[in-house]
Amino acid sequence: MSGQRLNGKRALVTAAGQGIGRASAIAMAREGAQVFATDVNMDALSTIRGENLENIEIFELNALDVDSVKAGVARANPDVLFNCAGFVHHGTILDATDDEFAFAMNLNVRSMMRTISAALPGMIERGGGSIINMSSACSSVIGAPNRMIYGTTKAAVIGLTKSVAVDFIKQGIRCNCICPGTVESPSWHDRVKALGEELGSYDKAMEQFVSRQPMGRVATAEEIAALVVYLASDESGFTTGHPHIIDGGWSGQ
């Protein structure tokens, strides 16, 4: 364990099987939190056991299922809630279908509404809590090519975050969201491969993703996890209702 910035806090993380969710669960545990790492993919989630962190408990949670969410929140009883579950659709508005849009809104937005609604009463009773939602720089912050559904849902996450923050600030609840640029993860590599098939070259697809980042590289999941730890900690006690942009300068161009 590397620190105690989150000592005594209980943190619930969705989509902790890989990428940002996994890195954040590990980072919070290393800072002293009792972490409840959840996912629908138990095979991926079980790899966290290899980190040998006794203060991480893993269990299955389906963010699309109300009963699963309620049971998971009751089990974790969190002071910190990190909503990381989401999906990236490819295409313009002319490619989008009603079913794809409905799925994305359900997973990327309504799942957060479910977990927040379930976690808020306990947080209020204890006198405070920190809610962290995963948005994106591709949202109301900046547009990205072929990301209409994704950008729309992530803009909605920013609106959800601001609403929760203003409604419950007097009860000691803080609600922030994170707006990353491109982050290296298994799901990102899948998107690079898919674009590579369209372009006829994996290297061209990789260049397209990386070139939009002014730093000339994509972020690591651990870099985003460091921001999650900050927002979970008392160090960010005066911060709420804010979209925290961590995109390597992408939106500043």
N, C-alpha and C positions, 0 to 999 in steps of 0.2 A: 504494500500500500504506500503510495507516494506522498499523500497529504491528508489533511483533515478538513478541507474547506467545506465539505458536505457532511461532516460528522453529525449523526443523530437524525438525518433526513432519510425519508423513504421515497424512492423514486420509481415510478412506473414508466416503462419504455415500450412503445409498440414498434413493430417491424424491426426487432433487434437481432434478427438472424444474420444480417449482413450490412455492409456499407455504413452509413452514418449512424443508424440505430445501434448497430453492434459496437462501433467505436465509442459511442456516447455512453452506452451501458457500462462498458469497461472503464472509461474515463471517470464516470461518476463513482463507480465502486472503488477505484483507486484513490478517490478523494474522500472516502469514508462513508458514503451513502449505503444504505441497504437497498439494493437494486432488484427490481422485479422485471426481468427481461422477458418479453413476450413476442410471439410471432405465430403465424399459421403453419409455418414450415419448421417443424420440430427437428428435422435433420440438420438444417442450417443452424438453428438456435442452439442445438446441443454442442456445437463446437466451442461455445463460450466456456464450457467446463474445462477446456484445455488451458484457460488462463489461470486456473488455480486460485480463483478469488472466492473465498468463502462467503462473502457478503453479496453474491449474486444468486438469486433464485430464478429459475426459468420455468415457464409454463405456457401452454397454448392459449392464445387469445385471438379471436376472430373479430376484427374491428368492424366488420359488416353485420355482426349479429348482436342484437341488443342484449340478450341474455348472457352471452359470452362476455361482453363488455362489463355488464353489471357485476358478474361473478368475479372477473379479474380485478376490477377496482375494489370490490369488497375485500378480496384477498390481500391486495397490496396496501390499501388504506393510505394512499400516497400524499406526501407533502409536495412532491414534484411530479408533474405529469409531462412527459415528452411525447407528443403525437408525431410519429415519424412515418406512419403507413401512407403509401401513395403509389400512383402509377402514372407513367408518362406515355401519352398517346402521340403519335406522329401524324402530321397532315394539316392542311388548311381547313377553313370552314367548308369548302366544297367537298372535302374528303370525309368530313365528320358525319356520323350517323347518330340518330337519337339514342340508340342503345349504348354507343360508346360514350356519349356525353352523360347519360344517366349513370353509367357505371363509374365514370370519373368523379362526378359530383358526389356519388355515394361513398366512394372510398377516400377521395382527397379532401372532402369537406364534411359530409354528414358523419363520417366516422369520428371526426374530432368533436362534433357536436355531441355525439353519444358519450364519448369518454369524459368530456368536460362536464356534461350534465350529471354524470355519475359521480365524478370526483369532487365537484364543488361543495356539496353539503358537508362532507367530512372536513374539507379545508376550512370552510367558514366556521364550523363548530370548534376547530382547533385554533382559530384566529389568524389563519393565513396560509398561503401556498403559492407556488410558482408553476404556471402553465406555460409550456413552450411548444409552439406549433411549427411544423415544417412547411414553409412557403417556398418561394423561389425568387431569384432576380427576374426570371421570366414570369411576370405577373402584371400588376399595375405599375411595377417599377420600370420594366423594359419589355419590349416585344421581342420574340425570337422566331425565326422562320420555321414554319411547319409545326407550331406548337399551340394552335388555337385552343384546343380543349384543355390542355395542361395549363396554359397561361391564364385562361379564364378561371379555372378552379383555384389556382394559387393566388389570384387576385381576391377571390372570395375568402380565402384563408386570412388574408390581411384584414379584410372587413370583419370577419368573425373575431379575430384577435382584438381589434380595437373595441368592438362592442362588449366583449367579456371584460376587458380591462376597465372600461369606464363604468360598467354596471356594478362591479364588485370591488372597486378600489377602496371603498370605505370599510369593507370587511377584511382587508389585509391581503386580498388576492392580487397577484401580479400576473399579467398575461402578455407575453411577447411572442414574436415569430422570427424565424431565421430565413433569410433570403439568399441562398447560395448561388454561385455561378455553377459551372460544370464541375462535378466532383467524381473522382475516380472510385468506382464501385463495380461489383459484378453486373448490376443492371445497366450501368453506363456502358460497359464493354459490350453487352448484348445490343445496345442501341447503335454503337459504332459498327458492329458487324452487320446489322440490318441495313444501315446506310451504305456500308461498303458494298453490299450486294446490289443496291440500287445504282451506285456510281461505278460499279465494276472494279473497285479497288478499295481495300481496307485502309491502305495508307492515305488515300485521298479523303476518306471519311474521317480518319483520325486528324488529319491536317485541318479539316473544316471545323471540327470541334475545338481544337486547340487554338486555332488562329483567332477566334473571337475573344479569347482571353488575353488582355494586354500584357500580362506577365509571361505569356508564352508557355504556360502550362496549366493544367487543371489542378483543382484543390485535392488534398488528401482528406479522407474521412476524419482523420484525427484532428485536422485543423478546424473542421466544423464542430467536432466534439468539444474542443476547448471553449468555444462560444457557448455550447450547451451547458457546460460546467459553470461558466460565469453566470449565466442567466438562472441557473438552479441555485446558486449560492447567495448568501446574504450580501455579498459584495455588490450585487446589482439591485440592492434594495430600493433604490430611487428610480428604477427603470420599469416602466409598464406601458403597454399599448403601442409598442414600437416595432416596426419591421427592421431587423438588424441585417444590413446588407453585407455579405461576405463573398464577393464575386471577383476578386482579383482585378478590379477596375473596369469590368465589363460595362456596367451601367453608367460609368463616368465618362465614357468616350464621347 
